[in-house]
Amino acid sequence: MPNINQHSPSKHAYLIIAHTNWGQLNKLVRVLDDSRNDIYIHIDLKQLISFNNSGGG
C-alpha cells in the first residue's frame, strides 16, 4: 500500500486559445514553461489570416 504522506509532484495541463496579442502569449508560455506542465496552444487560423490580410503582423 502506498504511503499517503509521500507527495509526488503534480502535473498540470494548460490549454491556451490564442488569436492576437502574441507578446502576451509569449510571456504566458515562458511563465508556464516547466517540466511539470504540459502546454497546448490552439491558434485561431481565421483570426490570424484576417490579421495578416489587414496589414498587421
N, C-alpha and C positions, 0 to 999 in steps of 0.2 A: 504494500500500500504506500502510495507517495506521501511524503511529508508535506502537510498543508502549510507549514511555516516557511517552506522554501518558495521563493518567488522567482519565476523566470521572467525575463524582460518581455513586456507586452509588445506586440507588433500592431501597427496601425496602418490602415489603408486610406488614402485620400483620393477622391475623385474631383478633379477641377475642370470646370467647363469654362472655356475662355473664348472671347471673340474680339476683344480690344484690350488696350492698356497693357502692352507687352512688358513694359518696365516693371509694373506691379506684379505681373505673373512671374517674371524672373526673380524678383525679391522673395516672393512667396515660396517658390521652389527651392531657393537657396536656404531659406529658414527651415523648411521641412526636410531637406536632404539629410538623411540619416539612415544607417543600416537597419534600424528598427521600423522604418516607414517604407511603404510601397506607395508610389505616386503615379496616378493615372491622369492624363490630361486629354480632354476632348476639345479640339479646336473647331469652332463652328465655321465650316468652309464657306457657307453662303455669306456670312458676315465678312470673312477675310477677303473674298472675291470683291464684294461691294466696296470694302475699304481700299483695296488696291486700285479699283477702277475709278474711284473718286479722286485719285491723286495723292492719297495718303500712303504712308509707309512704303 
